[in-house]
Amino acid sequence: MASSRRIGTERSKTRGLLIDATERLMLEEGYAAVSSRRVAAAAGVKPALVHYYFPTMDDLFLAVFQRGAERSLERFARAASSGRPLHAVWKLSNELRGTVLVMEFTALSRHRKAVRAAIADYAERFRRLQLDVLREALGGTGADVPGLTPEAVVVLATGLSIALVQERELGVTTGHADAQRFVEELLDRLEPPEAPG
């Protein structure tokens, strides 16, 4: 359970090193490899400092998740305001690092309720932003497929991007090029490149 008390300062360099070390361990070895001793060793500090800044491991995991979530929201906002937002958002959703972290946090959330709640809150916020971008990009034209709502498109695209990244991590690539090409051709129809002026 996450602690409500904070001991170390939010902007401390050491706190940042501990968050960086935890994220690195999660990416390289998975969340199960994260312990206060491992984090301290990876950050080059004494183990007691981990608990000075993060009284519980939930506090540390939540700090890592929240920093990543805020960075993702910033990157999403930049993609959404680009000249071709659907293409930019699709490209962003296919990045390995972020998807691997999401997978690790999803696995961790099965054991830690505070992490699960944070992920669910962020996912709902992110889903609403995705829907806003899709609706704006389509400009009310919608898709010419009966029953294919913007909500369904967002869920299908999110699921596909996660599946592609997960499978690439495992070394499975059969059908990936075809799926990628299909999505890109669909995006080109919905959001054609601007003609050179």
C-alpha positions as CSV (number, residue, x, y, z in Angstrom):
1,M,0.0,0.0,0.0
2,A,1.3,3.5,-0.9
3,S,2.3,5.7,2.0
4,S,0.7,9.1,2.4
5,R,3.8,10.6,4.0
6,R,6.7,11.9,1.8
7,I,10.1,12.3,3.4
8,G,12.6,13.2,0.6
9,T,12.0,16.2,-1.6
10,E,10.3,15.9,-4.9
11,R,13.0,17.6,-6.9
12,S,16.0,15.9,-5.3
13,K,18.7,14.7,-7.7
14,T,18.8,11.5,-5.6
15,R,15.1,10.9,-6.0
16,G,15.5,11.2,-9.7
17,L,18.3,8.8,-9.8
18,L,16.2,6.2,-7.8
19,I,13.3,6.6,-10.3
20,D,15.7,6.3,-13.2
21,A,17.3,3.1,-11.7
22,T,13.9,1.6,-11.1
23,E,12.7,2.2,-14.6
24,R,15.9,0.8,-16.0
25,L,15.6,-2.4,-13.9
26,M,12.0,-2.8,-15.0
27,L,12.9,-2.4,-18.6
28,E,16.0,-4.7,-18.5
29,E,14.8,-7.4,-16.0
30,G,11.2,-6.9,-15.2
31,Y,9.4,-5.5,-12.2
32,A,10.2,-8.6,-10.1
33,A,13.9,-7.7,-10.2
34,V,13.1,-4.4,-8.3
35,S,14.0,-4.3,-4.7
36,S,15.3,-1.5,-2.5
37,R,18.8,-3.0,-2.5
38,R,18.9,-3.5,-6.3
39,V,17.6,0.0,-6.9
40,A,20.1,1.5,-4.5
41,A,23.0,-0.4,-6.2
42,A,21.8,0.7,-9.6
43,A,21.5,4.3,-8.5
44,G,24.9,4.2,-6.7
45,V,23.4,5.2,-3.3
46,K,23.0,3.5,0.1
47,P,19.8,1.3,0.5
48,A,18.5,3.4,3.3
49,L,18.1,6.3,0.9
50,V,15.5,4.4,-1.1
51,H,13.1,4.4,1.9
52,Y,14.0,7.9,2.8
53,Y,12.6,9.1,-0.5
54,F,10.0,6.3,-0.9
55,P,8.7,4.8,2.4
56,T,7.2,1.9,0.5
57,M,7.9,0.1,-2.7
58,D,4.5,1.1,-3.9
59,D,5.5,4.8,-3.5
60,L,8.6,4.1,-5.7
61,F,6.6,2.2,-8.4
62,L,3.9,4.9,-8.4
63,A,6.6,7.6,-8.8
64,V,8.1,5.7,-11.8
65,F,4.6,5.2,-13.3
66,Q,3.5,8.8,-12.8
67,R,6.6,10.3,-14.3
68,G,6.3,8.0,-17.3
69,A,2.6,8.8,-17.7
70,E,3.2,12.5,-17.6
71,R,5.9,12.2,-20.2
72,S,3.6,10.1,-22.4
73,L,0.8,12.7,-22.1
74,E,3.3,15.4,-23.2
75,R,4.4,13.4,-26.2
76,F,0.8,12.6,-27.1
77,A,-0.1,16.3,-27.0
78,R,2.8,17.0,-29.4
79,A,1.7,14.2,-31.7
80,A,-1.9,15.3,-31.5
81,S,-1.0,18.9,-32.6
82,S,1.2,17.8,-35.5
83,G,0.1,18.1,-39.1
84,R,-1.0,14.5,-39.3
85,P,-2.1,13.6,-35.8
86,L,-3.4,10.1,-36.5
87,H,-0.1,9.1,-38.1
88,A,1.9,10.6,-35.2
89,V,-0.2,9.0,-32.5
90,W,0.0,5.6,-34.3
91,K,3.8,5.9,-34.5
92,L,4.0,6.9,-30.8
93,S,1.9,3.9,-29.8
94,N,4.3,1.5,-31.5
95,E,7.4,2.4,-29.5
96,L,9.0,-0.5,-27.7
97,R,10.2,1.2,-24.5
98,G,6.8,2.6,-23.5
99,T,4.9,-0.6,-24.3
100,V,7.4,-2.7,-22.4
101,L,7.0,-0.5,-19.3
102,V,3.2,-0.7,-19.7
103,M,3.4,-4.5,-19.8
104,E,5.6,-4.5,-16.6
105,F,3.2,-2.2,-14.8
106,T,0.2,-4.2,-15.9
107,A,1.8,-7.4,-14.5
108,L,2.7,-5.5,-11.3
109,S,-0.8,-4.2,-10.9
110,R,-2.1,-7.7,-10.4
111,H,-0.3,-7.6,-7.0
112,R,-0.4,-4.0,-6.0
113,K,-3.8,-2.2,-5.8
114,A,-2.4,1.3,-5.7
115,V,-0.5,0.7,-8.9
116,R,-3.7,-0.8,-10.5
117,A,-5.7,2.3,-9.5
118,A,-3.1,4.7,-11.0
119,I,-3.0,2.8,-14.2
120,A,-6.7,2.7,-14.6
121,D,-7.0,6.4,-13.9
122,Y,-4.3,7.2,-16.5
123,A,-5.7,4.8,-19.1
124,E,-9.1,6.4,-18.9
125,R,-7.6,9.9,-19.2
126,F,-5.5,8.8,-22.1
127,R,-8.4,7.1,-23.8
128,R,-10.5,10.3,-23.7
129,L,-7.6,12.2,-25.3
130,Q,-7.3,9.5,-28.0
131,L,-11.0,9.8,-28.8
132,D,-10.7,13.6,-29.0
133,V,-7.9,13.4,-31.5
134,L,-9.7,10.8,-33.6
135,R,-12.9,12.7,-33.7
136,E,-11.2,16.0,-34.6
137,A,-9.0,14.3,-37.3
138,L,-12.1,12.7,-38.8
139,G,-13.9,16.0,-38.7
140,G,-17.3,14.4,-38.3
141,T,-16.9,12.2,-41.4
142,G,-16.5,9.0,-39.5
143,A,-15.6,5.7,-41.0
144,D,-17.6,4.0,-43.7
145,V,-18.0,0.8,-41.7
146,P,-21.3,0.2,-40.0
147,G,-20.9,-0.1,-36.2
148,L,-17.3,1.1,-36.3
149,T,-17.4,3.8,-33.7
150,P,-14.5,6.1,-32.7
151,E,-14.4,4.2,-29.4
152,A,-14.0,0.8,-31.2
153,V,-11.3,2.3,-33.5
154,V,-9.3,3.5,-30.5
155,V,-9.6,0.1,-28.7
156,L,-8.7,-1.8,-31.8
157,A,-5.7,0.4,-32.6
158,T,-4.4,0.3,-29.1
159,G,-4.8,-3.5,-28.9
160,L,-3.0,-3.9,-32.2
161,S,-0.1,-1.7,-31.3
162,I,0.4,-3.5,-28.0
163,A,0.2,-6.9,-29.7
164,L,2.7,-5.9,-32.3
165,V,5.2,-4.6,-29.8
166,Q,4.7,-7.6,-27.5
167,E,5.2,-10.1,-30.3
168,R,8.3,-8.2,-31.6
169,E,9.8,-8.5,-28.1
170,L,9.2,-12.3,-28.3
171,G,10.7,-12.5,-31.8
172,V,7.4,-13.2,-33.5
173,T,6.9,-11.1,-36.6
174,T,4.6,-13.1,-38.9
175,G,1.9,-10.9,-40.3
176,H,3.4,-7.7,-38.8
177,A,4.3,-6.1,-42.1
178,D,0.8,-6.7,-43.5
179,A,-0.9,-5.3,-40.4
180,Q,1.4,-2.3,-40.3
181,R,0.8,-1.7,-44.0
182,F,-3.0,-2.0,-43.6
183,V,-3.1,0.6,-40.7
184,E,-0.8,3.0,-42.6
185,E,-2.9,2.8,-45.8
186,L,-6.1,3.3,-43.7
187,L,-4.4,6.3,-42.0
188,D,-3.4,7.7,-45.4
189,R,-7.0,7.6,-46.6
190,L,-8.3,9.2,-43.4
191,E,-5.4,11.7,-43.2
192,P,-3.8,12.2,-46.7
193,P,-0.5,14.0,-46.9
194,E,-0.8,17.6,-47.9
195,A,0.0,18.3,-51.5
196,P,3.2,20.3,-51.9
197,G,2.3,23.9,-52.3
